[in-house]
Amino acid sequence: MPLLPHAHGPYARRPDAHGPGTPGRATPAEAHELARTGTAVLLDVREAAEFAAGHAPGALHQPLIGLAAGVPLPTEVAGRTVLAICRSGNRSGRAAELLARRGVEALNVVGGMGAWALAGLPVTTPDGGAGHVI
């Protein structure tokens, strides 16, 4: 199975390696590296209060309910690989499936923001302060 550029772990498989419309997976460390290098964009699909309490730096926000309703994606997503993230990986798994069905190359961040924070990766608030995962 082909890997995404710059991804080195077992989860960063291209979605099309699993079949059309099937999302791949990425560990928090892989997602952080892909987002940091600009290879992909993080899309946080949690509710507004969760996002405000703490999110990955640079993450865009689009709640899962909006994705499920067909709300257009942020313009920054166009033509890019999307790393869907939530608190635990469940909602983002559903989001990645929805995105893949729309033809977007999507990866689910395994373990979500909980695993992201446990890995020691940065968590911030919209005003740039130190955030926490709720």
TORMI-400582 format. One line per field, with one value per atom (N, C-alpha, C, O): residue number from 1; x, y, z; atom name. Coordinates in steps of 0.02 Angstrom, whole numbers. Layout:
# TORMI-400582
resi	NUM / ...
X	X / ...
Y	Y / ...
Z	Z / ...
name	CA / ...
# end
This chain:
# TORMI-400582
resi	1 / 1 / 1 / 1 / 2 / 2 / 2 / 2 / 3 / 3 / 3 / 3 / 4 / 4 / 4 / 4 / 5 / 5 / 5 / 5 / 6 / 6 / 6 / 6 / 7 / 7 / 7 / 7 / 8 / 8 / 8 / 8 / 9 / 9 / 9 / 9 / 10 / 10 / 10 / 10 / 11 / 11 / 11 / 11 / 12 / 12 / 12 / 12 / 13 / 13 / 13 / 13 / 14 / 14 / 14 / 14 / 15 / 15 / 15 / 15 / 16 / 16 / 16 / 16 / 17 / 17 / 17 / 17 / 18 / 18 / 18 / 18 / 19 / 19 / 19 / 19 / 20 / 20 / 20 / 20 / 21 / 21 / 21 / 21 / 22 / 22 / 22 / 22 / 23 / 23 / 23 / 23 / 24 / 24 / 24 / 24 / 25 / 25 / 25 / 25 / 26 / 26 / 26 / 26 / 27 / 27 / 27 / 27 / 28 / 28 / 28 / 28 / 29 / 29 / 29 / 29 / 30 / 30 / 30 / 30 / 31 / 31 / 31 / 31 / 32 / 32 / 32 / 32 / 33 / 33 / 33 / 33 / 34 / 34 / 34 / 34 / 35 / 35 / 35 / 35 / 36 / 36 / 36 / 36 / 37 / 37 / 37 / 37 / 38 / 38 / 38 / 38 / 39 / 39 / 39 / 39 / 40 / 40 / 40 / 40 / 41 / 41 / 41 / 41 / 42 / 42 / 42 / 42 / 43 / 43 / 43 / 43 / 44 / 44 / 44 / 44 / 45 / 45 / 45 / 45 / 46 / 46 / 46 / 46 / 47 / 47 / 47 / 47 / 48 / 48 / 48 / 48 / 49 / 49 / 49 / 49 / 50 / 50 / 50 / 50 / 51 / 51 / 51 / 51 / 52 / 52 / 52 / 52 / 53 / 53 / 53 / 53 / 54 / 54 / 54 / 54 / 55 / 55 / 55 / 55 / 56 / 56 / 56 / 56 / 57 / 57 / 57 / 57 / 58 / 58 / 58 / 58 / 59 / 59 / 59 / 59 / 60 / 60 / 60 / 60 / 61 / 61 / 61 / 61 / 62 / 62 / 62 / 62 / 63 / 63 / 63 / 63 / 64 / 64 / 64 / 64 / 65 / 65 / 65 / 65 / 66 / 66 / 66 / 66 / 67 / 67 / 67 / 67 / 68 / 68 / 68 / 68 / 69 / 69 / 69 / 69 / 70 / 70 / 70 / 70 / 71 / 71 / 71 / 71 / 72 / 72 / 72 / 72 / 73 / 73 / 73 / 73 / 74 / 74 / 74 / 74 / 75 / 75 / 75 / 75 / 76 / 76 / 76 / 76 / 77 / 77 / 77 / 77 / 78 / 78 / 78 / 78 / 79 / 79 / 79 / 79 / 80 / 80 / 80 / 80 / 81 / 81 / 81 / 81 / 82 / 82 / 82 / 82 / 83 / 83 / 83 / 83 / 84 / 84 / 84 / 84 / 85 / 85 / 85 / 85 / 86 / 86 / 86 / 86 / 87 / 87 / 87 / 87 / 88 / 88 / 88 / 88 / 89 / 89 / 89 / 89 / 90 / 90 / 90 / 90 / 91 / 91 / 91 / 91 / 92 / 92 / 92 / 92 / 93 / 93 / 93 / 93 / 94 / 94 / 94 / 94 / 95 / 95 / 95 / 95 / 96 / 96 / 96 / 96 / 97 / 97 / 97 / 97 / 98 / 98 / 98 / 98 / 99 / 99 / 99 / 99 / 100 / 100 / 100 / 100 / 101 / 101 / 101 / 101 / 102 / 102 / 102 / 102 / 103 / 103 / 103 / 103 / 104 / 104 / 104 / 104 / 105 / 105 / 105 / 105 / 106 / 106 / 106 / 106 / 107 / 107 / 107 / 107 / 108 / 108 / 108 / 108 / 109 / 109 / 109 / 109 / 110 / 110 / 110 / 110 / 111 / 111 / 111 / 111 / 112 / 112 / 112 / 112 / 113 / 113 / 113 / 113 / 114 / 114 / 114 / 114 / 115 / 115 / 115 / 115 / 116 / 116 / 116 / 116 / 117 / 117 / 117 / 117 / 118 / 118 / 118 / 118 / 119 / 119 / 119 / 119 / 120 / 120 / 120 / 120 / 121 / 121 / 121 / 121 / 122 / 122 / 122 / 122 / 123 / 123 / 123 / 123 / 124 / 124 / 124 / 124 / 125 / 125 / 125 / 125 / 126 / 126 / 126 / 126 / 127 / 127 / 127 / 127 / 128 / 128 / 128 / 128 / 129 / 129 / 129 / 129 / 130 / 130 / 130 / 130 / 131 / 131 / 131 / 131 / 132 / 132 / 132 / 132 / 133 / 133 / 133 / 133 / 134 / 134 / 134 / 134
X	42 / 0 / 44 / 91 / 30 / 71 / 60 / 5 / 113 / 109 / 101 / 120 / 73 / 72 / 143 / 183 / 160 / 226 / 241 / 196 / 300 / 324 / 295 / 311 / 252 / 223 / 262 / 278 / 278 / 322 / 292 / 322 / 235 / 208 / 160 / 146 / 135 / 92 / 23 / -12 / 1 / -67 / -75 / -131 / -21 / -27 / -31 / 10 / -81 / -92 / -137 / -181 / -126 / -169 / -239 / -245 / -291 / -358 / -371 / -405 / -345 / -359 / -324 / -338 / -278 / -247 / -296 / -288 / -348 / -399 / -459 / -503 / -462 / -519 / -548 / -541 / -580 / -608 / -658 / -698 / -655 / -702 / -689 / -731 / -631 / -613 / -558 / -505 / -569 / -517 / -460 / -468 / -403 / -345 / -343 / -390 / -288 / -279 / -209 / -163 / -202 / -137 / -132 / -182 / -73 / -62 / -58 / -49 / -66 / -57 / 11 / 15 / 64 / 131 / 135 / 163 / 106 / 106 / 64 / 85 / 6 / -38 / -3 / -6 / 31 / 67 / 119 / 125 / 157 / 209 / 179 / 203 / 126 / 94 / 66 / 71 / 35 / 8 / 64 / 61 / 116 / 171 / 207 / 227 / 214 / 249 / 204 / 227 / 139 / 93 / 69 / 34 / 87 / 67 / -8 / -40 / -37 / -108 / -134 / -95 / -199 / -231 / -273 / -308 / -268 / -307 / -377 / -385 / -428 / -497 / -527 / -540 / -538 / -566 / -642 / -673 / -672 / -744 / -783 / -841 / -752 / -786 / -833 / -833 / -873 / -918 / -879 / -820 / -911 / -877 / -844 / -788 / -878 / -849 / -787 / -739 / -787 / -729 / -670 / -613 / -683 / -631 / -603 / -542 / -647 / -625 / -581 / -535 / -595 / -556 / -485 / -439 / -476 / -409 / -411 / -451 / -368 / -363 / -290 / -248 / -277 / -210 / -197 / -242 / -137 / -122 / -133 / -113 / -166 / -178 / -238 / -255 / -271 / -329 / -387 / -400 / -421 / -483 / -539 / -532 / -596 / -652 / -713 / -735 / -740 / -802 / -835 / -816 / -885 / -917 / -944 / -965 / -943 / -967 / -1038 / -1054 / -1080 / -1150 / -1155 / -1198 / -1110 / -1108 / -1085 / -1113 / -1034 / -1010 / -1065 / -1076 / -1100 / -1153 / -1210 / -1244 / -1221 / -1275 / -1253 / -1293 / -1190 / -1166 / -1142 / -1134 / -1129 / -1103 / -1037 / -995 / -1026 / -963 / -903 / -905 / -849 / -786 / -753 / -763 / -712 / -674 / -632 / -607 / -623 / -586 / -514 / -485 / -485 / -416 / -408 / -352 / -463 / -461 / -453 / -429 / -473 / -475 / -409 / -356 / -415 / -358 / -306 / -252 / -321 / -272 / -295 / -355 / -248 / -264 / -291 / -263 / -345 / -376 / -364 / -376 / -341 / -332 / -390 / -390 / -439 / -497 / -480 / -452 / -497 / -481 / -541 / -574 / -552 / -604 / -573 / -512 / -612 / -584 / -552 / -498 / -587 / -563 / -549 / -519 / -571 / -563 / -626 / -627 / -681 / -744 / -779 / -794 / -791 / -823 / -780 / -805 / -714 / -670 / -668 / -657 / -678 / -682 / -742 / -738 / -798 / -859 / -847 / -867 / -815 / -801 / -755 / -767 / -704 / -659 / -696 / -682 / -744 / -784 / -826 / -830 / -858 / -898 / -855 / -875 / -797 / -751 / -729 / -727 / -711 / -688 / -743 / -729 / -806 / -862 / -870 / -896 / -847 / -849 / -789 / -782 / -745 / -687 / -626 / -576 / -629 / -574 / -527 / -551 / -462 / -415 / -414 / -392 / -439 / -449 / -417 / -417 / -390 / -362 / -394 / -404 / -409 / -434 / -374 / -332 / -370 / -317 / -337 / -383 / -303 / -319 / -309 / -256 / -361 / -357 / -375 / -382 / -383 / -405 / -361 / -302 / -393 / -357 / -333 / -283 / -368 / -345 / -276 / -231 / -268 / -203 / -152 / -93 / -175 / -131 / -99 / -39 / -141 / -116 / -71 / -19 / -90 / -49 / 19 / 68 / 23 / 86 / 130 / 186 / 105 / 143 / 142 / 184 / 96 / 91 / 53 / 14 / 65 / 36 / -40 / -69 / -70 / -142 / -150 / -121 / -189 / -196 / -269 / -313 / -281 / -348 / -351 / -299 / -411 / -416 / -375 / -354 / -365 / -325 / -251 / -212 / -230 / -159 / -134 / -75 / -179 / -159 / -152 / -166 / -130 / -125 / -195 / -235 / -209 / -274 / -273 / -221 / -332 / -339 / -396 / -439 / -395 / -444 / -503 / -494 / -564 / -624 / -666 / -719
Y	-59 / 0 / 62 / 66 / 110 / 171 / 214 / 217 / 247 / 293 / 364 / 380 / 406 / 477 / 504 / 477 / 556 / 585 / 607 / 634 / 597 / 617 / 577 / 590 / 529 / 489 / 424 / 392 / 406 / 349 / 292 / 238 / 301 / 249 / 203 / 214 / 152 / 103 / 128 / 96 / 184 / 207 / 255 / 265 / 286 / 340 / 312 / 327 / 272 / 242 / 287 / 321 / 288 / 326 / 295 / 233 / 335 / 307 / 264 / 213 / 284 / 245 / 177 / 134 / 167 / 101 / 51 / -9 / 76 / 33 / 27 / -14 / 67 / 68 / 139 / 177 / 155 / 222 / 237 / 194 / 297 / 318 / 291 / 298 / 260 / 233 / 274 / 282 / 302 / 343 / 302 / 243 / 334 / 303 / 325 / 355 / 310 / 328 / 356 / 341 / 398 / 426 / 429 / 443 / 416 / 426 / 501 / 540 / 522 / 593 / 620 / 675 / 583 / 606 / 614 / 663 / 567 / 572 / 632 / 670 / 641 / 697 / 764 / 810 / 768 / 829 / 845 / 903 / 796 / 806 / 826 / 871 / 791 / 807 / 878 / 914 / 898 / 966 / 1018 / 1071 / 1003 / 1050 / 1065 / 1122 / 1015 / 1024 / 1050 / 1063 / 1057 / 1081 / 1027 / 1043 / 965 / 910 / 897 / 874 / 912 / 901 / 956 / 994 / 959 / 1008 / 971 / 923 / 993 / 964 / 994 / 1055 / 951 / 974 / 945 / 885 / 988 / 968 / 966 / 1016 / 908 / 898 / 897 / 877 / 919 / 922 / 982 / 1025 / 985 / 1041 / 1104 / 1100 / 1162 / 1227 / 1233 / 1258 / 1212 / 1218 / 1175 / 1196 / 1116 / 1072 / 1104 / 1104 / 1130 / 1162 / 1223 / 1233 / 1263 / 1324 / 1307 / 1344 / 1251 / 1231 / 1212 / 1224 / 1183 / 1164 / 1123 / 1077 / 1142 / 1107 / 1108 / 1143 / 1070 / 1069 / 1135 / 1161 / 1164 / 1227 / 1223 / 1174 / 1273 / 1275 / 1235 / 1236 / 1200 / 1159 / 1204 / 1256 / 1182 / 1214 / 1181 / 1125 / 1215 / 1188 / 1179 / 1226 / 1120 / 1104 / 1047 / 989 / 1061 / 1007 / 951 / 964 / 891 / 833 / 842 / 823 / 872 / 881 / 922 / 909 / 971 / 1010 / 969 / 973 / 928 / 885 / 837 / 826 / 808 / 760 / 794 / 762 / 858 / 896 / 922 / 952 / 912 / 934 / 1006 / 1034 / 1036 / 1104 / 1106 / 1061 / 1157 / 1160 / 1162 / 1189 / 1133 / 1132 / 1200 / 1239 / 1216 / 1278 / 1280 / 1229 / 1339 / 1346 / 1321 / 1299 / 1323 / 1300 / 1226 / 1201 / 1189 / 1116 / 1097 / 1043 / 1140 / 1124 / 1094 / 1125 / 1034 / 1001 / 974 / 953 / 973 / 950 / 887 / 873 / 850 / 793 / 821 / 868 / 791 / 814 / 762 / 702 / 786 / 746 / 761 / 814 / 717 / 728 / 708 / 655 / 752 / 739 / 760 / 809 / 721 / 736 / 724 / 731 / 706 / 693 / 623 / 616 / 573 / 504 / 466 / 413 / 493 / 459 / 431 / 408 / 432 / 404 / 452 / 432 / 513 / 561 / 576 / 583 / 580 / 594 / 536 / 545 / 475 / 417 / 424 / 411 / 445 / 456 / 514 / 511 / 567 / 625 / 605 / 626 / 565 / 543 / 503 / 509 / 461 / 423 / 471 / 462 / 520 / 568 / 607 / 618 / 628 / 665 / 622 / 645 / 560 / 514 / 504 / 499 / 500 / 493 / 555 / 551 / 612 / 674 / 679 / 728 / 629 / 630 / 664 / 676 / 678 / 710 / 656 / 607 / 664 / 618 / 632 / 685 / 585 / 596 / 542 / 483 / 563 / 517 / 532 / 590 / 480 / 486 / 485 / 441 / 534 / 536 / 488 / 503 / 432 / 379 / 403 / 428 / 396 / 416 / 489 / 510 / 527 / 596 / 642 / 630 / 696 / 746 / 717 / 741 / 667 / 635 / 605 / 615 / 567 / 537 / 590 / 584 / 642 / 698 / 729 / 737 / 745 / 775 / 727 / 747 / 663 / 613 / 605 / 587 / 617 / 613 / 674 / 678 / 723 / 783 / 834 / 879 / 827 / 874 / 937 / 933 / 994 / 1056 / 1060 / 1035 / 1090 / 1103 / 1178 / 1203 / 1213 / 1285 / 1305 / 1265 / 1368 / 1397 / 1445 / 1462 / 1467 / 1514 / 1579 / 1609 / 1600 / 1661 / 1647 / 1692 / 1584 / 1566 / 1544 / 1530 / 1540 / 1517 / 1441 / 1406 / 1417 / 1344 / 1315 / 1340 / 1264 / 1233 / 1166 / 1140 / 1138 / 1071 / 1035 / 1068 / 970 / 930 / 914 / 890 / 929 / 910 / 864 / 842
Z	0 / 0 / 0 / 39 / -43 / -45 / 17 / 45 / 38 / 95 / 70 / 13 / 111 / 96 / 101 / 140 / 63 / 69 / 140 / 174 / 164 / 229 / 287 / 345 / 273 / 327 / 333 / 283 / 395 / 405 / 444 / 446 / 475 / 518 / 481 / 422 / 515 / 483 / 466 / 427 / 494 / 483 / 425 / 401 / 403 / 354 / 283 / 240 / 272 / 206 / 165 / 192 / 101 / 57 / 57 / 54 / 61 / 60 / -2 / 3 / -60 / -120 / -120 / -162 / -72 / -66 / -37 / -46 / -2 / 28 / -18 / -6 / -70 / -115 / -118 / -70 / -172 / -179 / -123 / -105 / -97 / -46 / 23 / 68 / 33 / 99 / 129 / 99 / 189 / 220 / 248 / 263 / 256 / 289 / 362 / 387 / 395 / 466 / 475 / 437 / 526 / 544 / 620 / 653 / 647 / 718 / 732 / 685 / 794 / 809 / 786 / 759 / 797 / 777 / 701 / 677 / 664 / 591 / 569 / 525 / 600 / 583 / 597 / 556 / 654 / 671 / 618 / 597 / 597 / 547 / 480 / 447 / 459 / 395 / 395 / 345 / 451 / 455 / 460 / 428 / 500 / 509 / 443 / 431 / 401 / 338 / 282 / 227 / 297 / 246 / 198 / 150 / 211 / 168 / 174 / 126 / 232 / 245 / 291 / 320 / 297 / 341 / 394 / 378 / 456 / 510 / 510 / 505 / 515 / 519 / 582 / 587 / 632 / 696 / 689 / 673 / 702 / 691 / 757 / 757 / 811 / 876 / 878 / 834 / 931 / 941 / 960 / 979 / 953 / 963 / 1032 / 1036 / 1085 / 1152 / 1160 / 1193 / 1130 / 1133 / 1096 / 1121 / 1037 / 997 / 1034 / 1035 / 1064 / 1100 / 1160 / 1176 / 1194 / 1253 / 1234 / 1273 / 1176 / 1154 / 1090 / 1083 / 1044 / 980 / 956 / 984 / 905 / 875 / 841 / 807 / 849 / 815 / 740 / 708 / 712 / 641 / 617 / 558 / 663 / 643 / 621 / 652 / 569 / 549 / 588 / 612 / 594 / 633 / 588 / 555 / 588 / 552 / 589 / 580 / 631 / 669 / 624 / 568 / 650 / 612 / 587 / 531 / 628 / 607 / 542 / 501 / 534 / 473 / 414 / 359 / 424 / 370 / 349 / 289 / 398 / 383 / 345 / 305 / 358 / 324 / 256 / 220 / 238 / 173 / 171 / 116 / 229 / 231 / 192 / 200 / 150 / 113 / 159 / 214 / 136 / 174 / 172 / 125 / 223 / 220 / 157 / 134 / 128 / 66 / 72 / 22 / 132 / 142 / 130 / 123 / 127 / 118 / 45 / 30 / 0 / -72 / -97 / -92 / -125 / -156 / -108 / -129 / -43 / 6 / 41 / 43 / 68 / 111 / 176 / 204 / 201 / 263 / 318 / 309 / 375 / 435 / 481 / 514 / 485 / 527 / 599 / 611 / 646 / 717 / 761 / 747 / 813 / 863 / 931 / 939 / 981 / 1048 / 1051 / 1079 / 1024 / 1033 / 968 / 970 / 912 / 848 / 820 / 763 / 858 / 833 / 784 / 727 / 805 / 760 / 699 / 644 / 710 / 654 / 605 / 545 / 630 / 585 / 539 / 479 / 567 / 527 / 479 / 420 / 503 / 460 / 402 / 345 / 416 / 362 / 310 / 250 / 332 / 284 / 241 / 180 / 272 / 235 / 185 / 128 / 207 / 163 / 104 / 47 / 119 / 66 / 14 / -46 / 36 / -11 / -55 / -110 / -30 / -69 / -116 / -153 / -114 / -157 / -126 / -161 / -62 / -26 / 0 / 29 / -9 / 22 / 96 / 118 / 136 / 207 / 249 / 231 / 306 / 355 / 423 / 440 / 460 / 528 / 576 / 572 / 620 / 670 / 727 / 766 / 731 / 778 / 850 / 868 / 891 / 961 / 972 / 1029 / 919 / 923 / 965 / 975 / 989 / 1029 / 1095 / 1123 / 1121 / 1183 / 1173 / 1214 / 1119 / 1104 / 1084 / 1100 / 1050 / 1030 / 1092 / 1095 / 1142 / 1204 / 1242 / 1269 / 1246 / 1280 / 1248 / 1281 / 1182 / 1146 / 1158 / 1132 / 1196 / 1211 / 1155 / 1154 / 1108 / 1053 / 1076 / 1123 / 1044 / 1068 / 1062 / 1014 / 1113 / 1115 / 1130 / 1179 / 1090 / 1096 / 1097 / 1084 / 1114 / 1111 / 1053 / 1025 / 1033 / 977 / 987 / 938 / 1050 / 1062 / 1070 / 1086 / 1059 / 1062 / 1130 / 1137 / 1179 / 1245 / 1248 / 1200 / 1306 / 1316 / 1323 / 1363 / 1285 / 1287 / 1321 / 1340 / 1330 / 1358 / 1321 / 1291 / 1323 / 1287 / 1333 / 1389 / 1308 / 1346 / 1303 / 1325
name	N / CA / C / O / N / CA / C / O / N / CA / C / O / N / CA / C / O / N / CA / C / O / N / CA / C / O / N / CA / C / O / N / CA / C / O / N / CA / C / O / N / CA / C / O / N / CA / C / O / N / CA / C / O / N / CA / C / O / N / CA / C / O / N / CA / C / O / N / CA / C / O / N / CA / C / O / N / CA / C / O / N / CA / C / O / N / CA / C / O / N / CA / C / O / N / CA / C / O / N / CA / C / O / N / CA / C / O / N / CA / C / O / N / CA / C / O / N / CA / C / O / N / CA / C / O / N / CA / C / O / N / CA / C / O / N / CA / C / O / N / CA / C / O / N / CA / C / O / N / CA / C / O / N / CA / C / O / N / CA / C / O / N / CA / C / O / N / CA / C / O / N / CA / C / O / N / CA / C / O / N / CA / C / O / N / CA / C / O / N / CA / C / O / N / CA / C / O / N / CA / C / O / N / CA / C / O / N / CA / C / O / N / CA / C / O / N / CA / C / O / N / CA / C / O / N / CA / C / O / N / CA / C / O / N / CA / C / O / N / CA / C / O / N / CA / C / O / N / CA / C / O / N / CA / C / O / N / CA / C / O / N / CA / C / O / N / CA / C / O / N / CA / C / O / N / CA / C / O / N / CA / C / O / N / CA / C / O / N / CA / C / O / N / CA / C / O / N / CA / C / O / N / CA / C / O / N / CA / C / O / N / CA / C / O / N / CA / C / O / N / CA / C / O / N / CA / C / O / N / CA / C / O / N / CA / C / O / N / CA / C / O / N / CA / C / O / N / CA / C / O / N / CA / C / O / N / CA / C / O / N / CA / C / O / N / CA / C / O / N / CA / C / O / N / CA / C / O / N / CA / C / O / N / CA / C / O / N / CA / C / O / N / CA / C / O / N / CA / C / O / N / CA / C / O / N / CA / C / O / N / CA / C / O / N / CA / C / O / N / CA / C / O / N / CA / C / O / N / CA / C / O / N / CA / C / O / N / CA / C / O / N / CA / C / O / N / CA / C / O / N / CA / C / O / N / CA / C / O / N / CA / C / O / N / CA / C / O / N / CA / C / O / N / CA / C / O / N / CA / C / O / N / CA / C / O / N / CA / C / O / N / CA / C / O / N / CA / C / O / N / CA / C / O / N / CA / C / O / N / CA / C / O / N / CA / C / O / N / CA / C / O / N / CA / C / O / N / CA / C / O / N / CA / C / O / N / CA / C / O / N / CA / C / O / N / CA / C / O / N / CA / C / O / N / CA / C / O / N / CA / C / O / N / CA / C / O / N / CA / C / O / N / CA / C / O / N / CA / C / O / N / CA / C / O / N / CA / C / O / N / CA / C / O / N / CA / C / O / N / CA / C / O
# end
